[in-house]
Amino acid sequence: MPKQILAQFNIDMKNYVKLQKKKKIYEIRKKLLKKNLKKRKIKT
């Protein structure tokens, strides 16, 4: 039984790490997009 729990925990941790990376990338892209849109507004 404990092995199953550890395996599930391990899978959950891997998914958590993947989600964190995706979220981090999303935040970075969002900031860059805002910055680029500001630049466009200034040019026109």
N, C-alpha and C positions, 0 to 999 in steps of 0.2 A: 504493500500500500504506500509506504513513504516514497518509493521510487517513482510511482505514478504521480504523486503530488509534486515531487521535485522536477519531473519531466514537464509537467504542466506549467510549473512556475518558470522553468527555463524558457519555454515557448512564449509565455506571457512577457517575460523580460525582453526577448528578442523582438517581439512585436512592439513593445513599448519603445525600444531604442529606434526601430524603424520609423515609428510615428514621430518621435522627437526630431529625427533628422529631416523628415518631410516638413514638419512644422517650421524648423529652422530655415530650410531652403525657401519655403513659402514666404516667411517674414522678410528674408533678404530680397527676394524678387519683388515683393510688394513695395519695399523702401526704394529700390531702384526704379520701379515704375513711376512712383510718385515724383522722384527726383527728375526723371526724364520728362514727365508731363509738365513740371514747373519750368524746365528749360524751354520747352516748346511754347508755352504761354509767353515767356519773356521775349522770344524771337519774333513772334507775330505782333 
